[in-house]
Amino acid sequence: MVHPTPTAQPLDDYLREVVQTLRAAVTQGLRHVEDDPRAAGQRISDCEEILAEIMAGNVQEWIAVSSP
């Protein structure tokens, strides 16, 4: 049996929030791409920034930020 580590739940919570934020940014960007390409471009930049943060892999920072 595999037991969760102490950081598993806070990390799961943080990454769940990240995925929800990415999804919202993409949805808003796609909704406005025809009406306002500049706004859509900003949403794409937001997504790139979020993904760069995740790829940096600073898990201890994420856990510290998401802890109450």
PyMOL Python script that loads the backbone (N, CA, C, O; Angstrom):
from pymol import cmd

cmd.read_pdbstr("""\
ATOM      1  N   MET A   1       0.839  -1.175   0.000  1.00  0.00           N
ATOM      2  CA  MET A   1       0.000   0.000   0.000  1.00  0.00           C
ATOM      3  C   MET A   1       0.890   1.246   0.000  1.00  0.00           C
ATOM      4  O   MET A   1       1.888   1.311   0.717  1.00  0.00           O
ATOM      5  N   VAL A   2       0.519   2.202  -0.795  1.00  0.00           N
ATOM      6  CA  VAL A   2       1.252   3.463  -0.876  1.00  0.00           C
ATOM      7  C   VAL A   2       0.584   4.482   0.046  1.00  0.00           C
ATOM      8  O   VAL A   2      -0.629   4.687  -0.011  1.00  0.00           O
ATOM      9  N   HIS A   3       1.392   5.114   0.893  1.00  0.00           N
ATOM     10  CA  HIS A   3       0.870   6.126   1.805  1.00  0.00           C
ATOM     11  C   HIS A   3       1.234   7.505   1.289  1.00  0.00           C
ATOM     12  O   HIS A   3       2.358   7.718   0.832  1.00  0.00           O
ATOM     13  N   PRO A   4       0.295   8.451   1.355  1.00  0.00           N
ATOM     14  CA  PRO A   4       0.594   9.811   0.874  1.00  0.00           C
ATOM     15  C   PRO A   4       1.647  10.489   1.757  1.00  0.00           C
ATOM     16  O   PRO A   4       1.728  10.243   2.961  1.00  0.00           O
ATOM     17  N   THR A   5       2.436  11.332   1.134  1.00  0.00           N
ATOM     18  CA  THR A   5       3.422  12.116   1.871  1.00  0.00           C
ATOM     19  C   THR A   5       2.727  13.336   2.470  1.00  0.00           C
ATOM     20  O   THR A   5       1.606  13.660   2.078  1.00  0.00           O
ATOM     21  N   PRO A   6       3.379  14.013   3.414  1.00  0.00           N
ATOM     22  CA  PRO A   6       2.747  15.202   4.023  1.00  0.00           C
ATOM     23  C   PRO A   6       2.457  16.328   3.022  1.00  0.00           C
ATOM     24  O   PRO A   6       1.574  17.154   3.254  1.00  0.00           O
ATOM     25  N   THR A   7       3.192  16.359   1.923  1.00  0.00           N
ATOM     26  CA  THR A   7       2.963  17.435   0.947  1.00  0.00           C
ATOM     27  C   THR A   7       1.964  17.060  -0.139  1.00  0.00           C
ATOM     28  O   THR A   7       1.612  17.902  -0.965  1.00  0.00           O
ATOM     29  N   ALA A   8       1.501  15.814  -0.154  1.00  0.00           N
ATOM     30  CA  ALA A   8       0.627  15.368  -1.246  1.00  0.00           C
ATOM     31  C   ALA A   8      -0.669  16.168  -1.333  1.00  0.00           C
ATOM     32  O   ALA A   8      -1.016  16.653  -2.410  1.00  0.00           O
ATOM     33  N   GLN A   9      -1.384  16.313  -0.234  1.00  0.00           N
ATOM     34  CA  GLN A   9      -2.672  17.014  -0.279  1.00  0.00           C
ATOM     35  C   GLN A   9      -2.516  18.496  -0.623  1.00  0.00           C
ATOM     36  O   GLN A   9      -3.228  18.992  -1.495  1.00  0.00           O
ATOM     37  N   PRO A  10      -1.598  19.221   0.042  1.00  0.00           N
ATOM     38  CA  PRO A  10      -1.437  20.630  -0.331  1.00  0.00           C
ATOM     39  C   PRO A  10      -1.001  20.793  -1.791  1.00  0.00           C
ATOM     40  O   PRO A  10      -1.427  21.726  -2.471  1.00  0.00           O
ATOM     41  N   LEU A  11      -0.154  19.886  -2.262  1.00  0.00           N
ATOM     42  CA  LEU A  11       0.288  19.968  -3.662  1.00  0.00           C
ATOM     43  C   LEU A  11      -0.873  19.684  -4.602  1.00  0.00           C
ATOM     44  O   LEU A  11      -1.048  20.383  -5.600  1.00  0.00           O
ATOM     45  N   ASP A  12      -1.661  18.672  -4.295  1.00  0.00           N
ATOM     46  CA  ASP A  12      -2.849  18.378  -5.108  1.00  0.00           C
ATOM     47  C   ASP A  12      -3.786  19.581  -5.157  1.00  0.00           C
ATOM     48  O   ASP A  12      -4.295  19.943  -6.218  1.00  0.00           O
ATOM     49  N   ASP A  13      -4.006  20.192  -4.002  1.00  0.00           N
ATOM     50  CA  ASP A  13      -4.892  21.359  -3.933  1.00  0.00           C
ATOM     51  C   ASP A  13      -4.353  22.501  -4.790  1.00  0.00           C
ATOM     52  O   ASP A  13      -5.102  23.132  -5.536  1.00  0.00           O
ATOM     53  N   TYR A  14      -3.057  22.760  -4.678  1.00  0.00           N
ATOM     54  CA  TYR A  14      -2.438  23.846  -5.443  1.00  0.00           C
ATOM     55  C   TYR A  14      -2.549  23.581  -6.942  1.00  0.00           C
ATOM     56  O   TYR A  14      -2.949  24.460  -7.705  1.00  0.00           O
ATOM     57  N   LEU A  15      -2.195  22.372  -7.359  1.00  0.00           N
ATOM     58  CA  LEU A  15      -2.231  22.063  -8.791  1.00  0.00           C
ATOM     59  C   LEU A  15      -3.664  22.050  -9.327  1.00  0.00           C
ATOM     60  O   LEU A  15      -3.884  22.384 -10.491  1.00  0.00           O
ATOM     61  N   ARG A  16      -4.630  21.674  -8.506  1.00  0.00           N
ATOM     62  CA  ARG A  16      -6.041  21.738  -8.917  1.00  0.00           C
ATOM     63  C   ARG A  16      -6.426  23.196  -9.217  1.00  0.00           C
ATOM     64  O   ARG A  16      -7.101  23.478 -10.207  1.00  0.00           O
ATOM     65  N   GLU A  17      -5.989  24.110  -8.350  1.00  0.00           N
ATOM     66  CA  GLU A  17      -6.263  25.530  -8.566  1.00  0.00           C
ATOM     67  C   GLU A  17      -5.592  26.025  -9.842  1.00  0.00           C
ATOM     68  O   GLU A  17      -6.169  26.822 -10.582  1.00  0.00           O
ATOM     69  N   VAL A  18      -4.378  25.556 -10.097  1.00  0.00           N
ATOM     70  CA  VAL A  18      -3.654  25.957 -11.302  1.00  0.00           C
ATOM     71  C   VAL A  18      -4.411  25.500 -12.547  1.00  0.00           C
ATOM     72  O   VAL A  18      -4.591  26.272 -13.489  1.00  0.00           O
ATOM     73  N   VAL A  19      -4.847  24.261 -12.545  1.00  0.00           N
ATOM     74  CA  VAL A  19      -5.587  23.731 -13.703  1.00  0.00           C
ATOM     75  C   VAL A  19      -6.879  24.510 -13.910  1.00  0.00           C
ATOM     76  O   VAL A  19      -7.234  24.824 -15.045  1.00  0.00           O
ATOM     77  N   GLN A  20      -7.581  24.823 -12.835  1.00  0.00           N
ATOM     78  CA  GLN A  20      -8.823  25.592 -12.950  1.00  0.00           C
ATOM     79  C   GLN A  20      -8.543  26.990 -13.500  1.00  0.00           C
ATOM     80  O   GLN A  20      -9.311  27.501 -14.315  1.00  0.00           O
ATOM     81  N   THR A  21      -7.457  27.604 -13.062  1.00  0.00           N
ATOM     82  CA  THR A  21      -7.083  28.933 -13.554  1.00  0.00           C
ATOM     83  C   THR A  21      -6.722  28.883 -15.028  1.00  0.00           C
ATOM     84  O   THR A  21      -7.135  29.746 -15.803  1.00  0.00           O
ATOM     85  N   LEU A  22      -5.952  27.875 -15.418  1.00  0.00           N
ATOM     86  CA  LEU A  22      -5.605  27.719 -16.837  1.00  0.00           C
ATOM     87  C   LEU A  22      -6.852  27.527 -17.687  1.00  0.00           C
ATOM     88  O   LEU A  22      -6.997  28.141 -18.744  1.00  0.00           O
ATOM     89  N   ARG A  23      -7.734  26.685 -17.224  1.00  0.00           N
ATOM     90  CA  ARG A  23      -8.957  26.425 -17.983  1.00  0.00           C
ATOM     91  C   ARG A  23      -9.770  27.706 -18.154  1.00  0.00           C
ATOM     92  O   ARG A  23     -10.274  27.982 -19.243  1.00  0.00           O
ATOM     93  N   ALA A  24      -9.897  28.479 -17.094  1.00  0.00           N
ATOM     94  CA  ALA A  24     -10.649  29.731 -17.173  1.00  0.00           C
ATOM     95  C   ALA A  24      -9.990  30.704 -18.147  1.00  0.00           C
ATOM     96  O   ALA A  24     -10.677  31.357 -18.933  1.00  0.00           O
ATOM     97  N   ALA A  25      -8.660  30.802 -18.098  1.00  0.00           N
ATOM     98  CA  ALA A  25      -7.950  31.715 -19.000  1.00  0.00           C
ATOM     99  C   ALA A  25      -8.136  31.294 -20.454  1.00  0.00           C
ATOM    100  O   ALA A  25      -8.370  32.139 -21.318  1.00  0.00           O
ATOM    101  N   VAL A  26      -8.035  30.011 -20.725  1.00  0.00           N
ATOM    102  CA  VAL A  26      -8.207  29.516 -22.094  1.00  0.00           C
ATOM    103  C   VAL A  26      -9.635  29.747 -22.562  1.00  0.00           C
ATOM    104  O   VAL A  26      -9.854  30.196 -23.687  1.00  0.00           O
ATOM    105  N   THR A  27     -10.603  29.445 -21.715  1.00  0.00           N
ATOM    106  CA  THR A  27     -12.014  29.627 -22.074  1.00  0.00           C
ATOM    107  C   THR A  27     -12.306  31.091 -22.394  1.00  0.00           C
ATOM    108  O   THR A  27     -12.957  31.389 -23.395  1.00  0.00           O
ATOM    109  N   GLN A  28     -11.831  32.000 -21.553  1.00  0.00           N
ATOM    110  CA  GLN A  28     -12.063  33.423 -21.794  1.00  0.00           C
ATOM    111  C   GLN A  28     -11.351  33.879 -23.064  1.00  0.00           C
ATOM    112  O   GLN A  28     -11.893  34.661 -23.844  1.00  0.00           O
ATOM    113  N   GLY A  29     -10.141  33.386 -23.260  1.00  0.00           N
ATOM    114  CA  GLY A  29      -9.400  33.767 -24.469  1.00  0.00           C
ATOM    115  C   GLY A  29     -10.104  33.319 -25.732  1.00  0.00           C
ATOM    116  O   GLY A  29     -10.198  34.083 -26.692  1.00  0.00           O
ATOM    117  N   LEU A  30     -10.598  32.097 -25.747  1.00  0.00           N
ATOM    118  CA  LEU A  30     -11.290  31.582 -26.922  1.00  0.00           C
ATOM    119  C   LEU A  30     -12.607  32.303 -27.154  1.00  0.00           C
ATOM    120  O   LEU A  30     -13.011  32.524 -28.296  1.00  0.00           O
ATOM    121  N   ARG A  31     -13.273  32.669 -26.064  1.00  0.00           N
ATOM    122  CA  ARG A  31     -14.540  33.383 -26.184  1.00  0.00           C
ATOM    123  C   ARG A  31     -14.364  34.744 -26.851  1.00  0.00           C
ATOM    124  O   ARG A  31     -15.252  35.205 -27.568  1.00  0.00           O
ATOM    125  N   HIS A  32     -13.238  35.375 -26.620  1.00  0.00           N
ATOM    126  CA  HIS A  32     -13.034  36.740 -27.092  1.00  0.00           C
ATOM    127  C   HIS A  32     -12.084  36.860 -28.280  1.00  0.00           C
ATOM    128  O   HIS A  32     -11.773  37.972 -28.707  1.00  0.00           O
ATOM    129  N   VAL A  33     -11.629  35.759 -28.807  1.00  0.00           N
ATOM    130  CA  VAL A  33     -10.618  35.816 -29.859  1.00  0.00           C
ATOM    131  C   VAL A  33     -11.108  36.579 -31.096  1.00  0.00           C
ATOM    132  O   VAL A  33     -10.341  37.333 -31.694  1.00  0.00           O
ATOM    133  N   GLU A  34     -12.345  36.399 -31.477  1.00  0.00           N
ATOM    134  CA  GLU A  34     -12.851  37.094 -32.661  1.00  0.00           C
ATOM    135  C   GLU A  34     -13.180  38.555 -32.371  1.00  0.00           C
ATOM    136  O   GLU A  34     -12.939  39.428 -33.204  1.00  0.00           O
ATOM    137  N   ASP A  35     -13.731  38.818 -31.186  1.00  0.00           N
ATOM    138  CA  ASP A  35     -14.131  40.178 -30.830  1.00  0.00           C
ATOM    139  C   ASP A  35     -12.942  41.063 -30.471  1.00  0.00           C
ATOM    140  O   ASP A  35     -12.894  42.235 -30.845  1.00  0.00           O
ATOM    141  N   ASP A  36     -11.989  40.498 -29.747  1.00  0.00           N
ATOM    142  CA  ASP A  36     -10.865  41.286 -29.250  1.00  0.00           C
ATOM    143  C   ASP A  36      -9.601  40.430 -29.222  1.00  0.00           C
ATOM    144  O   ASP A  36      -9.258  39.853 -28.190  1.00  0.00           O
ATOM    145  N   PRO A  37      -8.913  40.351 -30.354  1.00  0.00           N
ATOM    146  CA  PRO A  37      -7.710  39.512 -30.428  1.00  0.00           C
ATOM    147  C   PRO A  37      -6.641  39.895 -29.398  1.00  0.00           C
ATOM    148  O   PRO A  37      -5.877  39.044 -28.943  1.00  0.00           O
ATOM    149  N   ARG A  38      -6.594  41.184 -29.035  1.00  0.00           N
ATOM    150  CA  ARG A  38      -5.615  41.622 -28.037  1.00  0.00           C
ATOM    151  C   ARG A  38      -5.881  40.997 -26.670  1.00  0.00           C
ATOM    152  O   ARG A  38      -4.954  40.576 -25.978  1.00  0.00           O
ATOM    153  N   ALA A  39      -7.152  40.941 -26.292  1.00  0.00           N
ATOM    154  CA  ALA A  39      -7.526  40.319 -25.015  1.00  0.00           C
ATOM    155  C   ALA A  39      -7.209  38.828 -25.046  1.00  0.00           C
ATOM    156  O   ALA A  39      -6.739  38.269 -24.055  1.00  0.00           O
ATOM    157  N   ALA A  40      -7.463  38.192 -26.174  1.00  0.00           N
ATOM    158  CA  ALA A  40      -7.139  36.773 -26.311  1.00  0.00           C
ATOM    159  C   ALA A  40      -5.632  36.567 -26.184  1.00  0.00           C
ATOM    160  O   ALA A  40      -5.182  35.600 -25.569  1.00  0.00           O
ATOM    161  N   GLY A  41      -4.863  37.471 -26.764  1.00  0.00           N
ATOM    162  CA  GLY A  41      -3.408  37.392 -26.656  1.00  0.00           C
ATOM    163  C   GLY A  41      -2.947  37.503 -25.218  1.00  0.00           C
ATOM    164  O   GLY A  41      -1.994  36.833 -24.820  1.00  0.00           O
ATOM    165  N   GLN A  42      -3.606  38.338 -24.431  1.00  0.00           N
ATOM    166  CA  GLN A  42      -3.265  38.468 -23.011  1.00  0.00           C
ATOM    167  C   GLN A  42      -3.559  37.170 -22.275  1.00  0.00           C
ATOM    168  O   GLN A  42      -2.784  36.757 -21.412  1.00  0.00           O
ATOM    169  N   ARG A  43      -4.658  36.531 -22.605  1.00  0.00           N
ATOM    170  CA  ARG A  43      -4.999  35.247 -21.965  1.00  0.00           C
ATOM    171  C   ARG A  43      -3.947  34.191 -22.298  1.00  0.00           C
ATOM    172  O   ARG A  43      -3.575  33.387 -21.443  1.00  0.00           O
ATOM    173  N   ILE A  44      -3.475  34.196 -23.529  1.00  0.00           N
ATOM    174  CA  ILE A  44      -2.421  33.251 -23.922  1.00  0.00           C
ATOM    175  C   ILE A  44      -1.151  33.534 -23.115  1.00  0.00           C
ATOM    176  O   ILE A  44      -0.487  32.606 -22.655  1.00  0.00           O
ATOM    177  N   SER A  45      -0.821  34.801 -22.949  1.00  0.00           N
ATOM    178  CA  SER A  45       0.343  35.170 -22.130  1.00  0.00           C
ATOM    179  C   SER A  45       0.173  34.708 -20.692  1.00  0.00           C
ATOM    180  O   SER A  45       1.124  34.234 -20.070  1.00  0.00           O
ATOM    181  N   ASP A  46      -1.051  34.847 -20.158  1.00  0.00           N
ATOM    182  CA  ASP A  46      -1.335  34.375 -18.801  1.00  0.00           C
ATOM    183  C   ASP A  46      -1.081  32.872 -18.692  1.00  0.00           C
ATOM    184  O   ASP A  46      -0.482  32.402 -17.724  1.00  0.00           O
ATOM    185  N   CYS A  47      -1.541  32.131 -19.690  1.00  0.00           N
ATOM    186  CA  CYS A  47      -1.352  30.677 -19.687  1.00  0.00           C
ATOM    187  C   CYS A  47       0.134  30.325 -19.754  1.00  0.00           C
ATOM    188  O   CYS A  47       0.592  29.427 -19.048  1.00  0.00           O
ATOM    189  N   GLU A  48       0.878  31.024 -20.592  1.00  0.00           N
ATOM    190  CA  GLU A  48       2.321  30.774 -20.695  1.00  0.00           C
ATOM    191  C   GLU A  48       3.014  31.032 -19.363  1.00  0.00           C
ATOM    192  O   GLU A  48       3.901  30.280 -18.959  1.00  0.00           O
ATOM    193  N   GLU A  49       2.606  32.091 -18.690  1.00  0.00           N
ATOM    194  CA  GLU A  49       3.196  32.430 -17.394  1.00  0.00           C
ATOM    195  C   GLU A  49       2.893  31.348 -16.345  1.00  0.00           C
ATOM    196  O   GLU A  49       3.772  30.951 -15.579  1.00  0.00           O
ATOM    197  N   ILE A  50       1.670  30.890 -16.323  1.00  0.00           N
ATOM    198  CA  ILE A  50       1.278  29.846 -15.376  1.00  0.00           C
ATOM    199  C   ILE A  50       2.050  28.561 -15.660  1.00  0.00           C
ATOM    200  O   ILE A  50       2.563  27.926 -14.738  1.00  0.00           O
ATOM    201  N   LEU A  51       2.134  28.181 -16.917  1.00  0.00           N
ATOM    202  CA  LEU A  51       2.858  26.953 -17.272  1.00  0.00           C
ATOM    203  C   LEU A  51       4.347  27.064 -16.967  1.00  0.00           C
ATOM    204  O   LEU A  51       4.962  26.086 -16.544  1.00  0.00           O
ATOM    205  N   ALA A  52       4.929  28.225 -17.173  1.00  0.00           N
ATOM    206  CA  ALA A  52       6.348  28.425 -16.844  1.00  0.00           C
ATOM    207  C   ALA A  52       6.574  28.247 -15.349  1.00  0.00           C
ATOM    208  O   ALA A  52       7.582  27.673 -14.936  1.00  0.00           O
ATOM    209  N   GLU A  53       5.648  28.733 -14.541  1.00  0.00           N
ATOM    210  CA  GLU A  53       5.745  28.578 -13.083  1.00  0.00           C
ATOM    211  C   GLU A  53       5.699  27.102 -12.699  1.00  0.00           C
ATOM    212  O   GLU A  53       6.473  26.655 -11.852  1.00  0.00           O
ATOM    213  N   ILE A  54       4.812  26.361 -13.306  1.00  0.00           N
ATOM    214  CA  ILE A  54       4.701  24.932 -13.006  1.00  0.00           C
ATOM    215  C   ILE A  54       5.961  24.197 -13.460  1.00  0.00           C
ATOM    216  O   ILE A  54       6.470  23.337 -12.741  1.00  0.00           O
ATOM    217  N   MET A  55       6.460  24.526 -14.633  1.00  0.00           N
ATOM    218  CA  MET A  55       7.661  23.858 -15.142  1.00  0.00           C
ATOM    219  C   MET A  55       8.892  24.173 -14.295  1.00  0.00           C
ATOM    220  O   MET A  55       9.842  23.391 -14.275  1.00  0.00           O
ATOM    221  N   ALA A  56       8.885  25.307 -13.597  1.00  0.00           N
ATOM    222  CA  ALA A  56      10.011  25.642 -12.718  1.00  0.00           C
ATOM    223  C   ALA A  56      10.079  24.656 -11.549  1.00  0.00           C
ATOM    224  O   ALA A  56      11.160  24.397 -11.021  1.00  0.00           O
ATOM    225  N   GLY A  57       8.939  24.110 -11.147  1.00  0.00           N
ATOM    226  CA  GLY A  57       8.905  23.047 -10.154  1.00  0.00           C
ATOM    227  C   GLY A  57       9.250  23.446  -8.732  1.00  0.00           C
ATOM    228  O   GLY A  57       9.814  22.637  -7.995  1.00  0.00           O
ATOM    229  N   ASN A  58       8.931  24.667  -8.320  1.00  0.00           N
ATOM    230  CA  ASN A  58       9.232  25.122  -6.959  1.00  0.00           C
ATOM    231  C   ASN A  58       8.158  24.659  -5.976  1.00  0.00           C
ATOM    232  O   ASN A  58       7.419  25.471  -5.419  1.00  0.00           O
ATOM    233  N   VAL A  59       8.082  23.354  -5.775  1.00  0.00           N
ATOM    234  CA  VAL A  59       7.017  22.756  -4.974  1.00  0.00           C
ATOM    235  C   VAL A  59       6.972  23.329  -3.560  1.00  0.00           C
ATOM    236  O   VAL A  59       5.888  23.620  -3.054  1.00  0.00           O
ATOM    237  N   GLN A  60       8.116  23.496  -2.919  1.00  0.00           N
ATOM    238  CA  GLN A  60       8.116  24.004  -1.552  1.00  0.00           C
ATOM    239  C   GLN A  60       7.519  25.405  -1.477  1.00  0.00           C
ATOM    240  O   GLN A  60       6.844  25.736  -0.502  1.00  0.00           O
ATOM    241  N   GLU A  61       7.756  26.222  -2.482  1.00  0.00           N
ATOM    242  CA  GLU A  61       7.145  27.555  -2.533  1.00  0.00           C
ATOM    243  C   GLU A  61       5.622  27.440  -2.677  1.00  0.00           C
ATOM    244  O   GLU A  61       4.879  28.164  -2.014  1.00  0.00           O
ATOM    245  N   TRP A  62       5.163  26.539  -3.535  1.00  0.00           N
ATOM    246  CA  TRP A  62       3.737  26.389  -3.765  1.00  0.00           C
ATOM    247  C   TRP A  62       3.037  25.947  -2.489  1.00  0.00           C
ATOM    248  O   TRP A  62       1.972  26.458  -2.143  1.00  0.00           O
ATOM    249  N   ILE A  63       3.637  25.006  -1.805  1.00  0.00           N
ATOM    250  CA  ILE A  63       3.037  24.483  -0.577  1.00  0.00           C
ATOM    251  C   ILE A  63       2.982  25.579   0.476  1.00  0.00           C
ATOM    252  O   ILE A  63       1.984  25.703   1.186  1.00  0.00           O
ATOM    253  N   ALA A  64       4.038  26.375   0.587  1.00  0.00           N
ATOM    254  CA  ALA A  64       4.070  27.464   1.570  1.00  0.00           C
ATOM    255  C   ALA A  64       2.992  28.488   1.252  1.00  0.00           C
ATOM    256  O   ALA A  64       2.348  29.017   2.158  1.00  0.00           O
ATOM    257  N   VAL A  65       2.791  28.769  -0.024  1.00  0.00           N
ATOM    258  CA  VAL A  65       1.790  29.749  -0.440  1.00  0.00           C
ATOM    259  C   VAL A  65       0.386  29.237  -0.195  1.00  0.00           C
ATOM    260  O   VAL A  65      -0.483  30.000   0.225  1.00  0.00           O
ATOM    261  N   SER A  66       0.148  27.963  -0.449  1.00  0.00           N
ATOM    262  CA  SER A  66      -1.207  27.442  -0.352  1.00  0.00           C
ATOM    263  C   SER A  66      -1.580  26.989   1.060  1.00  0.00           C
ATOM    264  O   SER A  66      -2.744  26.675   1.309  1.00  0.00           O
ATOM    265  N   SER A  67      -0.639  26.947   1.973  1.00  0.00           N
ATOM    266  CA  SER A  67      -0.947  26.527   3.345  1.00  0.00           C
ATOM    267  C   SER A  67      -1.650  27.658   4.086  1.00  0.00           C
ATOM    268  O   SER A  67      -1.339  28.830   3.876  1.00  0.00           O
ATOM    269  N   PRO A  68      -2.609  27.303   4.963  1.00  0.00           N
ATOM    270  CA  PRO A  68      -3.347  28.355   5.708  1.00  0.00           C
ATOM    271  C   PRO A  68      -2.467  29.053   6.706  1.00  0.00           C
ATOM    272  O   PRO A  68      -2.924  29.955   7.408  1.00  0.00           O
TER     273      PRO A  68
END
""", "prot")
cmd.dss("prot")
cmd.show_as("cartoon", "prot")
cmd.util.cbc("prot")
cmd.orient("prot")
